[in-house]
């Protein structure tokens, strides 16, 4: 018997055809693309992957610089943590609003297009921020900047979902999610380098904008929104694993945003994911905005505090890659949430340790940095799942922009609350008490992930077996 392509009637003649993942639909049959078309598609897929990866690192150069600038803004203008928290929290609200608007917009006008527009806006508003000199202007300008920055992830998720089949979601999104973790590392180290070189606070916004300008020009030339932009009518064919998204949009080929949102919000697992995103984004926002300032307040110099705070996102990179790879290979029945709640349980211990160590009369910086790094590993890994591969697992590429927009929008409402509250409480209660409160939220986050795991198990138990043989 002659072997057949999954979902086609064509025989396997060559090793190239045996590895084909792109097809065209001809006469209701999936036919493999030609070898030349395959090479072009793979070349553009790799190039687009790198644009999304490096482009979003560039996004973070023009986003993570604010927290690095906090110690300098305090020295220059005498701002308290409460006043700096206003910049962080109000801009976080603007970011949340942008997520609600721009996620569905990515589904409507295309992921690549909105990704590039957001990049251009971030460049412009970073330059305007460097020309500002009052708290009111800082707040207004950074709110505009964060709105444009909110375009990046929804556009990225939509674009990546177009280029990769469902069975690759965990590994691909685990790798691509390295960008916002490594972007945090790059932004922190770049800012720390500038401060060490004696650059004034304005330079922390000018130089990242110049770097991102170069990335924008390259991104325009080196990416495509969809395989169909390279070879008209191309598709992945049938998933070899039989895997598809959980959301069933019906037979509509051109989905409206209303249909996508109604379908997603009707899924219990999606509603649970919204709660999880709120909690973990709340935790992440405290670290994102306040880690350099926390280390500065407990005794490190400005440059040392900025540079050493990079340990949190650096180990977060490892946590993100690990959880994506591990859950792709070892998550039973697609239950990625089991690994998530186990990692978050470890986060509880790390946060309690920081609370204890930072409350001592002579803080032990080495142990605090170890606990900060471990917190990055155990928090950012599970966090990356919510708007990463779980987005594609649940919504698929057609609904990816809307799915991640709502997830992140609700999440950053929690982030806005945390960004201001952490600064305010640190002024009046001290950082040790802030981390004790964060420990409580970590416990609730662990419970949330555990309940998601139970729901994934229920879905798997009720799902009929999918045959992977060609029909």
The 8 nearest C-alpha neighbors of each residue, nearest first, counted from 0:
[[1, 2, 3, 10, 11, 8, 9, 4],
 [0, 2, 10, 3, 11, 9, 12, 8],
 [3, 1, 10, 11, 0, 4, 9, 8],
 [4, 2, 10, 9, 8, 11, 5, 1],
 [3, 5, 7, 6, 9, 8, 10, 11],
 [4, 6, 469, 7, 3, 237, 239, 468],
 [5, 7, 469, 237, 4, 470, 29, 236],
 [8, 6, 4, 29, 5, 9, 28, 3],
 [7, 9, 3, 4, 10, 6, 28, 29],
 [8, 10, 3, 7, 4, 11, 30, 2],
 [11, 9, 3, 2, 12, 1, 8, 4],
 [10, 12, 17, 13, 2, 3, 16, 9],
 [11, 13, 10, 16, 14, 17, 15, 9],
 [14, 12, 16, 15, 11, 17, 18, 10],
 [13, 15, 17, 16, 18, 12, 11, 19],
 [14, 16, 13, 18, 17, 19, 34, 12],
 [17, 15, 19, 13, 18, 14, 11, 12],
 [16, 18, 14, 15, 19, 11, 13, 12],
 [19, 17, 16, 15, 20, 14, 13, 21],
 [20, 18, 16, 17, 21, 15, 31, 37],
 [19, 21, 235, 18, 22, 236, 31, 234],
 [22, 20, 235, 234, 19, 32, 31, 233],
 [23, 21, 31, 234, 32, 30, 233, 29],
 [22, 24, 233, 30, 29, 232, 234, 25],
 [23, 25, 29, 28, 27, 30, 22, 26],
 [24, 26, 28, 27, 23, 29, 30, 22],
 [25, 27, 28, 24, 29, 30, 23, 7],
 [28, 26, 25, 24, 29, 30, 7, 23],
 [29, 27, 25, 26, 24, 7, 30, 8],
 [30, 28, 24, 7, 23, 22, 236, 25],
 [29, 31, 22, 23, 24, 28, 32, 25],
 [32, 30, 22, 21, 23, 33, 29, 19],
 [33, 31, 22, 36, 37, 21, 23, 30],
 [34, 32, 36, 35, 37, 31, 38, 16],
 [33, 35, 37, 36, 38, 32, 15, 16],
 [34, 36, 38, 37, 33, 39, 32, 40],
 [37, 35, 39, 33, 38, 34, 32, 40],
 [38, 36, 34, 40, 35, 39, 33, 32],
 [37, 39, 35, 41, 36, 40, 42, 34],
 [40, 38, 42, 36, 37, 41, 43, 35],
 [39, 41, 37, 43, 42, 38, 44, 36],
 [40, 42, 44, 38, 43, 39, 45, 37],
 [41, 43, 39, 45, 40, 44, 38, 46],
 [44, 42, 46, 40, 45, 41, 47, 39],
 [43, 45, 41, 47, 46, 42, 40, 48],
 [46, 44, 48, 42, 43, 47, 41, 49],
 [45, 47, 43, 49, 48, 44, 221, 222],
 [48, 46, 222, 50, 44, 49, 45, 43],
 [47, 49, 45, 51, 46, 50, 44, 52],
 [50, 48, 52, 46, 51, 47, 53, 45],
 [49, 51, 47, 54, 53, 52, 48, 218],
 [50, 52, 54, 48, 49, 53, 55, 155],
 [53, 51, 49, 178, 50, 54, 175, 55],
 [54, 52, 56, 50, 55, 51, 49, 57],
 [55, 53, 57, 51, 50, 56, 52, 214],
 [54, 56, 58, 57, 53, 52, 178, 51],
 [55, 57, 182, 53, 178, 59, 58, 54],
 [58, 56, 54, 60, 55, 59, 211, 53],
 [59, 57, 55, 56, 61, 60, 62, 54],
 [58, 60, 62, 182, 61, 56, 57, 63],
 [59, 61, 186, 57, 207, 58, 62, 63],
 [62, 60, 59, 58, 207, 64, 63, 208],
 [61, 63, 59, 64, 60, 65, 58, 148],
 [64, 62, 59, 65, 186, 60, 183, 66],
 [63, 65, 67, 62, 66, 186, 61, 68],
 [64, 66, 68, 67, 63, 62, 69, 288],
 [67, 65, 288, 69, 68, 64, 63, 289],
 [68, 66, 64, 65, 69, 305, 291, 190],
 [67, 69, 65, 71, 66, 70, 72, 64],
 [68, 70, 72, 66, 71, 67, 73, 65],
 [71, 69, 73, 72, 68, 292, 301, 74],
 [72, 70, 74, 68, 73, 69, 75, 200],
 [71, 73, 75, 69, 74, 70, 76, 68],
 [74, 72, 77, 78, 70, 71, 76, 75],
 [73, 75, 71, 72, 77, 76, 70, 78],
 [76, 74, 72, 73, 71, 77, 78, 200],
 [75, 77, 73, 78, 72, 74, 71, 133],
 [78, 76, 73, 74, 75, 79, 72, 71],
 [77, 79, 73, 76, 82, 83, 80, 72],
 [80, 78, 82, 81, 83, 77, 73, 426],
 [79, 81, 422, 83, 82, 84, 426, 423],
 [80, 82, 423, 84, 422, 79, 83, 85],
 [83, 81, 85, 84, 79, 80, 78, 86],
 [84, 82, 80, 85, 86, 81, 79, 78],
 [83, 85, 419, 81, 87, 82, 422, 86],
 [84, 86, 82, 88, 83, 87, 89, 419],
 [87, 85, 138, 84, 83, 89, 88, 90],
 [86, 88, 84, 85, 90, 418, 89, 91],
 [87, 89, 415, 91, 418, 419, 85, 90],
 [90, 88, 92, 91, 86, 87, 85, 93],
 [89, 91, 142, 93, 92, 87, 88, 141],
 [90, 92, 415, 94, 88, 89, 93, 87],
 [91, 93, 95, 89, 94, 90, 415, 412],
 [94, 92, 90, 96, 91, 142, 95, 146],
 [93, 95, 91, 146, 97, 145, 92, 149],
 [94, 96, 408, 92, 98, 411, 97, 93],
 [97, 95, 93, 99, 98, 94, 92, 408],
 [96, 98, 94, 146, 100, 95, 149, 99],
 [97, 99, 404, 408, 95, 101, 96, 100],
 [98, 100, 404, 408, 96, 405, 97, 102],
 [101, 99, 97, 98, 102, 103, 104, 96],
 [100, 102, 104, 98, 97, 103, 150, 99],
 [101, 103, 404, 400, 401, 153, 105, 104],
 [104, 102, 401, 106, 400, 105, 101, 100],
 [105, 103, 101, 107, 106, 102, 108, 100],
 [104, 106, 110, 109, 102, 103, 107, 400],
 [107, 105, 103, 400, 104, 109, 108, 401],
 [106, 108, 104, 105, 109, 103, 256, 255],
 [109, 107, 105, 106, 104, 110, 112, 113],
 [110, 108, 105, 112, 106, 111, 107, 113],
 [154, 111, 109, 105, 157, 158, 113, 112],
 [112, 110, 114, 224, 113, 154, 109, 158],
 [113, 111, 115, 114, 110, 109, 116, 108],
 [112, 114, 116, 115, 110, 111, 154, 150],
 [115, 113, 151, 154, 111, 117, 112, 116],
 [114, 116, 118, 112, 117, 113, 111, 119],
 [117, 115, 113, 119, 118, 114, 112, 120],
 [118, 116, 147, 150, 120, 114, 115, 119],
 [117, 119, 115, 121, 116, 120, 114, 122],
 [118, 120, 116, 122, 117, 121, 115, 123],
 [121, 119, 117, 123, 147, 122, 118, 124],
 [122, 120, 118, 144, 124, 119, 123, 147],
 [121, 123, 208, 119, 120, 125, 124, 118],
 [124, 122, 120, 126, 121, 125, 127, 119],
 [123, 125, 127, 144, 126, 121, 122, 128],
 [126, 124, 128, 204, 122, 127, 123, 121],
 [125, 127, 129, 124, 123, 128, 205, 204],
 [128, 126, 124, 130, 129, 125, 123, 131],
 [129, 127, 125, 131, 130, 126, 140, 124],
 [128, 130, 201, 126, 127, 131, 204, 125],
 [129, 131, 127, 128, 132, 126, 201, 125],
 [132, 130, 128, 129, 136, 133, 137, 127],
 [131, 133, 130, 136, 134, 137, 129, 128],
 [134, 132, 136, 135, 137, 131, 76, 138],
 [133, 135, 137, 136, 138, 132, 86, 82],
 [136, 134, 138, 133, 137, 139, 140, 132],
 [137, 135, 139, 133, 138, 134, 140, 131],
 [136, 138, 134, 140, 135, 139, 141, 133],
 [137, 139, 86, 135, 141, 136, 140, 142],
 [140, 138, 136, 142, 141, 137, 135, 143],
 [141, 139, 143, 137, 142, 138, 136, 128],
 [140, 142, 144, 143, 138, 139, 137, 90],
 [141, 143, 90, 145, 139, 144, 93, 140],
 [144, 142, 146, 140, 141, 145, 139, 147],
 [143, 145, 141, 124, 121, 142, 147, 146],
 [144, 146, 148, 94, 142, 147, 143, 141],
 [147, 145, 94, 97, 143, 149, 144, 148],
 [148, 146, 117, 149, 120, 145, 144, 150],
 [147, 149, 145, 150, 146, 117, 151, 121],
 [150, 148, 146, 147, 97, 94, 98, 151],
 [151, 149, 117, 148, 147, 101, 114, 113],
 [150, 152, 114, 154, 149, 153, 148, 117],
 [151, 153, 155, 154, 156, 150, 149, 114],
 [154, 152, 400, 102, 156, 155, 151, 403],
 [110, 155, 153, 114, 157, 151, 152, 105],
 [154, 156, 152, 158, 153, 157, 51, 159],
 [157, 155, 153, 159, 158, 154, 160, 152],
 [156, 158, 110, 160, 154, 399, 400, 155],
 [159, 157, 110, 155, 161, 160, 156, 224],
 [158, 160, 162, 156, 161, 157, 155, 163],
 [161, 159, 396, 157, 158, 162, 163, 156],
 [162, 160, 158, 159, 225, 396, 163, 157],
 [161, 163, 159, 160, 226, 225, 44, 158],
 [164, 162, 160, 161, 159, 167, 165, 168],
 [163, 165, 166, 167, 235, 238, 162, 168],
 [166, 164, 167, 168, 243, 242, 163, 238],
 [167, 165, 168, 164, 242, 240, 238, 169],
 [166, 168, 165, 170, 169, 164, 171, 163],
 [169, 167, 388, 171, 165, 166, 172, 170],
 [170, 168, 323, 388, 327, 172, 171, 173],
 [169, 171, 173, 324, 323, 172, 167, 168],
 [172, 170, 174, 173, 168, 169, 167, 175],
 [171, 173, 175, 388, 174, 169, 387, 176],
 [174, 172, 323, 170, 320, 176, 171, 175],
 [175, 173, 171, 172, 177, 176, 320, 170],
 [174, 176, 172, 177, 52, 173, 178, 171],
 [177, 175, 178, 173, 174, 172, 179, 383],
 [176, 178, 180, 175, 316, 174, 181, 179],
 [179, 177, 56, 181, 176, 52, 182, 180],
 [178, 180, 182, 181, 177, 176, 56, 183],
 [181, 179, 312, 177, 316, 183, 182, 178],
 [180, 182, 184, 178, 183, 179, 177, 185],
 [183, 181, 56, 179, 185, 59, 180, 184],
 [182, 184, 186, 180, 181, 185, 312, 63],
 [183, 185, 181, 309, 187, 182, 312, 186],
 [186, 184, 182, 188, 187, 183, 189, 181],
 [187, 185, 60, 183, 189, 63, 184, 188],
 [186, 188, 190, 184, 185, 189, 309, 191],
 [187, 189, 191, 185, 190, 306, 186, 192],
 [190, 188, 192, 186, 191, 187, 185, 193],
 [189, 191, 193, 187, 192, 188, 203, 186],
 [192, 190, 188, 194, 306, 305, 302, 193],
 [191, 193, 195, 189, 190, 194, 188, 196],
 [194, 192, 196, 190, 198, 195, 191, 189],
 [193, 195, 197, 191, 198, 196, 192, 302],
 [194, 196, 192, 197, 193, 302, 191, 198],
 [197, 195, 193, 194, 198, 192, 191, 199],
 [196, 198, 194, 195, 199, 193, 192, 200],
 [197, 199, 194, 193, 196, 202, 200, 195],
 [200, 198, 201, 202, 197, 194, 203, 71],
 [201, 199, 202, 203, 71, 68, 198, 72],
 [202, 200, 129, 203, 199, 204, 205, 130],
 [201, 203, 205, 204, 200, 199, 206, 198],
 [202, 204, 201, 200, 190, 205, 64, 206],
 [203, 205, 202, 125, 201, 207, 206, 129],
 [206, 204, 202, 208, 126, 207, 203, 209],
 [205, 207, 209, 208, 202, 204, 203, 210],
 [208, 206, 210, 209, 60, 61, 205, 204],
 [209, 207, 122, 211, 205, 206, 210, 212],
 [208, 210, 212, 206, 207, 211, 205, 213],
 [211, 209, 207, 212, 213, 208, 206, 214],
 [210, 212, 214, 208, 57, 213, 209, 215],
 [213, 211, 215, 209, 210, 214, 208, 216],
 [212, 214, 211, 216, 215, 210, 217, 209],
 [213, 215, 211, 217, 212, 216, 218, 54],
 [216, 214, 218, 212, 213, 217, 211, 219],
 [215, 217, 213, 219, 218, 214, 212, 220],
 [216, 218, 214, 220, 215, 219, 221, 213],
 [219, 217, 215, 221, 220, 216, 50, 222],
 [220, 218, 216, 217, 221, 222, 215, 115],
 [219, 221, 217, 218, 222, 216, 223, 215],
 [220, 222, 218, 219, 46, 217, 47, 50],
 [223, 221, 47, 218, 220, 46, 219, 50],
 [222, 224, 225, 47, 228, 43, 111, 221],
 [225, 223, 111, 158, 110, 222, 228, 109],
 [224, 226, 227, 228, 161, 223, 162, 158],
 [227, 225, 228, 229, 230, 162, 233, 40],
 [228, 226, 231, 230, 225, 229, 233, 232],
 [227, 229, 226, 225, 230, 231, 223, 224],
 [228, 230, 227, 226, 231, 40, 39, 225],
 [229, 231, 227, 233, 228, 226, 232, 36],
 [232, 230, 227, 233, 228, 229, 226, 23],
 [231, 233, 227, 23, 230, 234, 24, 226],
 [234, 232, 23, 22, 227, 231, 230, 21],
 [233, 235, 22, 236, 21, 23, 232, 24],
 [236, 234, 21, 20, 22, 237, 164, 233],
 [237, 235, 234, 22, 29, 238, 21, 6],
 [238, 236, 6, 239, 5, 235, 241, 240],
 [237, 239, 241, 240, 242, 236, 164, 165],
 [240, 238, 241, 237, 467, 5, 242, 166],
 [239, 241, 242, 238, 467, 166, 465, 466],
 [240, 242, 238, 239, 467, 465, 243, 466],
 [243, 241, 240, 238, 166, 165, 244, 239],
 [242, 244, 165, 245, 241, 392, 395, 238],
 [243, 245, 393, 392, 395, 246, 394, 391],
 [244, 246, 393, 247, 243, 392, 394, 395],
 [247, 245, 394, 244, 393, 248, 263, 262],
 [248, 246, 249, 245, 262, 244, 394, 263],
 [249, 247, 246, 262, 250, 259, 251, 258],
 [248, 250, 247, 251, 252, 246, 254, 258],
 [249, 251, 252, 248, 247, 253, 254, 258],
 [250, 252, 253, 249, 254, 248, 255, 258],
 [251, 253, 254, 250, 249, 248, 397, 255],
 [254, 252, 251, 255, 397, 250, 107, 256],
 [253, 255, 251, 252, 258, 256, 259, 397],
 [254, 256, 257, 258, 259, 253, 107, 106],
 [255, 257, 259, 258, 260, 103, 254, 401],
 [256, 258, 260, 255, 259, 261, 254, 262],
 [259, 257, 261, 255, 256, 260, 262, 254],
 [260, 258, 256, 262, 257, 261, 398, 263],
 [259, 261, 263, 257, 262, 258, 264, 256],
 [262, 260, 258, 264, 259, 263, 257, 265],
 [263, 261, 265, 259, 260, 264, 258, 246],
 [262, 264, 260, 265, 266, 261, 259, 246],
 [265, 263, 261, 266, 262, 260, 270, 269],
 [264, 266, 262, 263, 261, 267, 269, 270],
 [265, 267, 269, 264, 268, 263, 270, 262],
 [268, 266, 270, 269, 271, 265, 264, 454],
 [269, 267, 271, 270, 266, 272, 454, 451],
 [270, 268, 272, 271, 266, 267, 273, 263],
 [269, 271, 273, 267, 272, 268, 264, 266],
 [272, 270, 268, 274, 269, 273, 267, 451],
 [271, 273, 269, 275, 270, 274, 276, 268],
 [272, 274, 276, 270, 406, 271, 275, 277],
 [275, 273, 277, 271, 272, 276, 278, 270],
 [274, 276, 272, 278, 273, 277, 447, 279],
 [277, 275, 410, 273, 279, 274, 278, 280],
 [410, 278, 276, 274, 413, 275, 280, 279],
 [277, 279, 281, 275, 276, 280, 444, 274],
 [278, 280, 282, 281, 276, 277, 382, 283],
 [281, 279, 283, 410, 282, 277, 414, 278],
 [280, 282, 414, 413, 278, 279, 284, 417],
 [283, 281, 279, 280, 284, 285, 278, 437],
 [282, 284, 280, 286, 285, 281, 287, 279],
 [285, 283, 287, 414, 281, 286, 282, 280],
 [284, 286, 283, 287, 288, 418, 282, 289],
 [287, 285, 290, 283, 289, 284, 288, 282],
 [286, 288, 284, 285, 289, 283, 290, 66],
 [289, 287, 66, 285, 286, 284, 290, 418],
 [288, 290, 292, 286, 285, 291, 293, 287],
 [289, 291, 293, 286, 292, 308, 294, 288],
 [292, 290, 305, 304, 294, 293, 308, 289],
 [291, 293, 295, 289, 294, 290, 296, 70],
 [294, 292, 290, 296, 295, 291, 289, 297],
 [293, 295, 304, 291, 297, 292, 296, 299],
 [296, 294, 299, 292, 304, 293, 298, 297],
 [297, 295, 293, 294, 298, 292, 299, 291],
 [298, 296, 294, 295, 293, 299, 362, 357],
 [297, 299, 295, 296, 294, 300, 362, 304],
 [300, 298, 295, 304, 294, 303, 297, 301],
 [299, 301, 303, 302, 304, 295, 298, 294],
 [302, 300, 304, 303, 295, 70, 305, 299],
 [301, 303, 305, 191, 304, 300, 195, 194],
 [304, 302, 306, 300, 305, 301, 307, 299],
 [303, 305, 291, 301, 294, 307, 295, 299],
 [306, 304, 291, 302, 191, 308, 303, 307],
 [305, 307, 191, 303, 188, 308, 304, 309],
 [308, 306, 309, 304, 305, 303, 310, 368],
 [307, 309, 310, 305, 306, 291, 290, 304],
 [310, 308, 184, 307, 311, 306, 312, 187],
 [311, 309, 313, 372, 308, 312, 307, 314],
 [310, 312, 372, 375, 309, 313, 371, 314],
 [313, 311, 315, 180, 184, 314, 183, 309],
 [314, 312, 310, 315, 316, 311, 184, 309],
 [315, 313, 376, 317, 316, 375, 312, 372],
 [314, 316, 376, 375, 312, 318, 379, 313],
 [317, 315, 319, 180, 314, 177, 313, 318],
 [318, 316, 314, 320, 315, 319, 321, 376],
 [317, 319, 376, 380, 315, 321, 316, 320],
 [318, 320, 380, 316, 321, 317, 322, 173],
 [321, 319, 173, 317, 323, 318, 322, 174],
 [320, 322, 318, 324, 319, 323, 325, 317],
 [321, 323, 325, 319, 324, 320, 326, 380],
 [324, 322, 173, 169, 170, 320, 321, 326],
 [323, 325, 170, 327, 321, 322, 326, 320],
 [324, 326, 322, 328, 327, 323, 329, 321],
 [325, 327, 330, 329, 328, 335, 323, 324],
 [328, 326, 169, 324, 325, 329, 323, 330],
 [327, 329, 325, 326, 330, 324, 331, 323],
 [328, 330, 326, 325, 327, 331, 324, 333],
 [331, 329, 326, 334, 333, 335, 328, 327],
 [332, 330, 333, 334, 329, 335, 326, 456],
 [333, 331, 334, 459, 330, 456, 455, 460],
 [332, 334, 330, 331, 335, 455, 326, 459],
 [335, 333, 330, 336, 455, 332, 331, 452],
 [334, 336, 326, 337, 330, 333, 338, 339],
 [337, 335, 452, 339, 334, 338, 448, 451],
 [338, 336, 452, 339, 340, 335, 334, 341],
 [337, 339, 341, 336, 340, 335, 342, 322],
 [340, 338, 336, 381, 342, 337, 341, 343],
 [341, 339, 445, 448, 343, 342, 337, 449],
 [340, 342, 344, 338, 343, 339, 337, 345],
 [343, 341, 377, 345, 339, 344, 340, 338],
 [344, 342, 346, 340, 345, 445, 341, 377],
 [343, 345, 341, 346, 342, 347, 445, 340],
 [346, 344, 343, 342, 347, 348, 377, 349],
 [347, 345, 343, 349, 344, 348, 377, 374],
 [346, 348, 345, 350, 344, 438, 349, 441],
 [347, 349, 351, 346, 345, 350, 352, 344],
 [350, 348, 346, 352, 370, 351, 347, 374],
 [351, 349, 353, 352, 347, 438, 348, 434],
 [350, 352, 354, 348, 349, 353, 438, 435],
 [351, 353, 349, 355, 350, 354, 356, 348],
 [354, 352, 350, 356, 355, 351, 357, 367],
 [353, 355, 431, 434, 351, 352, 357, 435],
 [354, 356, 352, 353, 358, 357, 351, 431],
 [357, 355, 353, 358, 359, 354, 362, 352],
 [358, 356, 362, 431, 354, 359, 355, 353],
 [357, 359, 431, 356, 355, 354, 360, 362],
 [358, 360, 362, 361, 357, 356, 355, 363],
 [359, 361, 362, 358, 357, 356, 363, 297],
 [360, 362, 359, 363, 357, 358, 356, 364],
 [363, 361, 359, 357, 364, 356, 360, 358],
 [364, 362, 365, 366, 367, 361, 356, 357],
 [365, 363, 367, 366, 362, 368, 356, 357],
 [364, 366, 368, 367, 363, 369, 370, 362],
 [365, 367, 369, 368, 364, 363, 370, 356],
 [366, 368, 364, 370, 369, 365, 353, 371],
 [367, 369, 371, 365, 370, 366, 364, 372],
 [368, 370, 366, 372, 371, 367, 373, 365],
 [369, 371, 373, 367, 349, 368, 372, 374],
 [372, 370, 368, 374, 369, 373, 311, 367],
 [371, 373, 311, 310, 375, 369, 374, 370],
 [372, 374, 376, 370, 375, 371, 369, 377],
 [375, 373, 371, 377, 372, 376, 346, 378],
 [374, 376, 315, 311, 372, 373, 378, 379],
 [377, 375, 315, 318, 314, 373, 374, 378],
 [376, 378, 342, 374, 346, 375, 343, 380],
 [379, 377, 375, 380, 376, 374, 381, 382],
 [378, 380, 382, 315, 375, 381, 376, 383],
 [379, 381, 319, 318, 383, 382, 378, 322],
 [382, 380, 339, 384, 383, 379, 378, 377],
 [381, 383, 379, 384, 380, 385, 279, 378],
 [384, 382, 380, 381, 385, 387, 379, 386],
 [383, 385, 387, 381, 382, 389, 388, 386],
 [386, 384, 389, 383, 387, 382, 276, 390],
 [385, 387, 403, 390, 384, 383, 389, 406],
 [388, 386, 384, 390, 172, 389, 385, 383],
 [387, 389, 169, 168, 391, 172, 390, 384],
 [390, 388, 392, 391, 387, 384, 385, 393],
 [391, 389, 388, 386, 393, 387, 392, 394],
 [390, 392, 395, 388, 394, 389, 393, 399],
 [393, 391, 389, 244, 390, 388, 395, 394],
 [392, 394, 245, 244, 390, 391, 246, 389],
 [395, 393, 398, 391, 246, 399, 244, 390],
 [394, 396, 391, 244, 397, 398, 399, 392],
 [395, 397, 160, 399, 398, 161, 157, 391],
 [398, 396, 395, 399, 106, 394, 157, 254],
 [397, 399, 394, 396, 401, 400, 395, 402],
 [400, 398, 396, 402, 157, 401, 394, 397],
 [401, 399, 102, 153, 106, 103, 105, 157],
 [402, 400, 103, 102, 404, 398, 399, 403],
 [403, 401, 399, 404, 400, 405, 398, 390],
 [402, 404, 406, 386, 400, 405, 401, 407],
 [405, 403, 102, 98, 401, 99, 407, 402],
 [404, 406, 408, 99, 403, 407, 402, 409],
 [407, 405, 403, 273, 404, 408, 409, 410],
 [406, 408, 410, 404, 409, 405, 403, 411],
 [409, 407, 95, 98, 405, 99, 410, 411],
 [408, 410, 412, 407, 411, 406, 277, 405],
 [411, 277, 409, 407, 276, 280, 413, 408],
 [410, 412, 414, 413, 95, 408, 409, 415],
 [411, 413, 415, 409, 414, 410, 95, 92],
 [414, 412, 281, 411, 416, 277, 410, 415],
 [413, 415, 281, 411, 417, 284, 412, 416],
 [416, 414, 88, 91, 412, 418, 413, 417],
 [417, 415, 413, 414, 418, 419, 420, 88],
 [416, 418, 420, 414, 415, 281, 419, 421],
 [419, 417, 88, 415, 285, 421, 416, 420],
 [420, 418, 84, 88, 422, 421, 417, 416],
 [419, 421, 417, 423, 422, 418, 424, 416],
 [420, 422, 424, 423, 419, 418, 417, 425],
 [421, 423, 80, 81, 425, 84, 419, 420],
 [422, 424, 81, 420, 426, 421, 425, 419],
 [425, 423, 427, 421, 428, 426, 422, 420],
 [424, 426, 429, 430, 422, 428, 423, 427],
 [427, 425, 424, 423, 429, 428, 80, 422],
 [426, 428, 424, 425, 429, 423, 422, 430],
 [429, 427, 424, 425, 426, 432, 430, 433],
 [430, 428, 425, 431, 432, 427, 426, 424],
 [429, 431, 433, 425, 432, 434, 428, 357],
 [430, 432, 354, 358, 434, 433, 357, 429],
 [433, 431, 435, 434, 430, 429, 428, 436],
 [434, 432, 430, 436, 431, 435, 421, 437],
 [433, 435, 437, 354, 436, 431, 432, 350],
 [434, 436, 432, 438, 437, 433, 354, 351],
 [435, 437, 439, 433, 438, 434, 432, 440],
 [438, 436, 434, 440, 439, 435, 441, 433],
 [439, 437, 441, 435, 436, 440, 350, 347],
 [438, 440, 442, 436, 437, 441, 443, 435],
 [439, 441, 437, 443, 442, 438, 444, 436],
 [440, 442, 444, 438, 439, 443, 347, 445],
 [441, 443, 445, 439, 440, 444, 347, 438],
 [442, 444, 440, 446, 445, 441, 447, 439],
 [445, 443, 441, 447, 446, 442, 278, 440],
 [444, 446, 340, 442, 448, 343, 447, 443],
 [445, 447, 449, 443, 444, 448, 450, 442],
 [446, 448, 444, 450, 445, 449, 275, 443],
 [449, 447, 340, 451, 445, 450, 446, 336],
 [448, 450, 446, 452, 451, 447, 340, 445],
 [451, 449, 453, 447, 452, 448, 446, 454],
 [452, 450, 448, 454, 453, 449, 336, 455],
 [451, 453, 336, 449, 455, 337, 450, 454],
 [452, 454, 450, 456, 451, 455, 457, 449],
 [453, 455, 457, 451, 456, 452, 458, 450],
 [456, 454, 458, 452, 457, 334, 453, 459],
 [455, 457, 459, 453, 454, 458, 460, 452],
 [456, 458, 454, 460, 455, 459, 453, 461],
 [459, 457, 455, 461, 456, 460, 462, 454],
 [460, 458, 456, 462, 457, 461, 332, 455],
 [459, 461, 457, 458, 462, 456, 463, 332],
 [460, 462, 458, 459, 457, 463, 456, 464],
 [463, 461, 459, 460, 458, 464, 465, 457],
 [464, 462, 465, 461, 460, 459, 466, 458],
 [463, 465, 462, 466, 241, 459, 461, 467],
 [466, 464, 241, 467, 463, 242, 240, 462],
 [465, 467, 468, 464, 241, 469, 240, 470],
 [466, 468, 241, 240, 465, 239, 469, 5],
 [469, 467, 466, 470, 5, 6, 239, 465],
 [468, 470, 5, 6, 467, 7, 4, 3],
 [469, 468, 6, 7, 5, 8, 467, 466]]
